[in-house]
Amino acid sequence: MSIFLDTGIVVAAHNAHDSQHDRALAVLTQIREGVHGNPFTSDYVLDEAVTLALVRTKDRRIAKAVGEFFLPPDGEEESVVVLHVDETTIRAAWSSFVRHDTALSFTDWTIVEQVRQLGIDVVATFDAKIRPWAPCIG
């Protein structure tokens, strides 16, 4: 089993003022316990999550905590595999973005394409727009 972590889950888990904070913590607890198998994300999600945390909270400590969730300081064990969005994925995501008339962001299309290409079982997300394109929890 495997799970792909989307931006909103991680940001909400680190922001106590987020309306989805408790739900996000519950999902991350399941992930830490291995309920959904190996956790993955991408460099695009890492970028989006750190930026979103800073914009929403105006607090660099929270943005740093989000980043360190994905990229722990030296000496600490990494719990999430951060995948690189390669050219094949970019082109497939762009093709889907152009072809489908949805509000799904380009970053979300990269998630959908990586999940498809790598056979990842489920996406942890609060973004209902992804649900038609990939199995989701959250």
N, C-alpha and C positions, 0 to 999 in steps of 0.2 A: 504494500500500500504506500501511497505517497500523497502529499498535499502541497499546493502552491499558495503562498501567503500573499495576499493583495495589500495594498497600501492602507486602506481604512481600518482593517483589523489591528494592525500594529500601532498605528497612530492613536486610535481610540484606547488601546490598552495602556498606553503611556500618558494619556491625558485624562486625569480624574474628572475634568469638567465636561468631557464628551458624553453625549446622551447614550452612546453605545458602549461606554467604558466597561460596565459589568459583563455584558455579552462578550466583548472582545477578550476580557480576562479569562472567561470561561473557555473560549475557543483556544487561547494560548495555553491554558492549563492542560487541555486535552492533547495539544500538540507536544508539550513537554513530556507528557506521560506516554507518548507514542501511540495514542489511540488511532491516529490517522496515518501512521507510518512516517517515512522520511519527509521532512519539511524542506521545500525549495522556495526560492523567490528569484528575482532577476535584478541586474544592475539598474534597470529602468525603474523598478519598484523601489529599490533602495534610494535612488535619487528623488523620486516623487515623494516618498514617505518622509525623508529628512526635510525636504522643502516644505511640504504640507504641515508638518509638525511645527516648524518655525513660523510659518505664516499664520496658522490658527492660534498658536499659544503665545507668540512673541517671546518665547523663552528658549534660549540656546541650550539650556540644560536638558530640556525635554527633547529637543531636536537631536542633541548628542546622544541621549539615552536610546532614541529610536535607531540612530546609526549604529550604536554599539550592540543593539539587539541583533542586528545582522552581521556586524563586524566587530566582535568583542576585542578588547585590548589584548596585546601580546601576552601569552601565557594562559589565557582563558580559552576554554573549549568552545568551538563554534558549534551552534546547534542548528543553524539553517544554512543550506547550500545556496550560495548566490551564483546563479547562472548568468552567463554573458549573453546578451541579445546579439546574435551574429547576423551576418548579412542575409543568410537564407531566411531567418525568422523575420528580419526587417522587411524583406521583399514580400513574404507571405502576408504579414500583417498589413502592409500597405495595400496589397491587392484586396484583402478583405475590407479594409477601411473604405476604399474607393467603391467596391462592389455593393456593399450593404448600406442601405439608408437607415442608419441607427445613430443614436447619440453616444455610442461606445467610443471612448477615446482611443487614440493610437496606442498608447501604453497598454490599455486593456486588450487591444487586438494582439499585441505582442504576447500577453499572458495567454490568450486563447490559443495562439499558434504554438507556443512552447508546451502547453499542456497537451495539445494534440500530438506534436512531434515526439515528445518524450514519454507519452503514455501516462502522464500524471493523473491520478484518480479523481481528485477533487480540488476545487479552489476555495480557500477561506476568504470570503468577501462579504461586505454589506452592500455591494453594488448590484442591484437587481438587474441591471442592463447586461451583465455577463451571463446570467442564468440561462438564457436560450442557447448559448454557445458552448457552455461547459458545465459539468456537474458542480454544484456549490454547496457549501455549508456557511452558516454565519447569520 
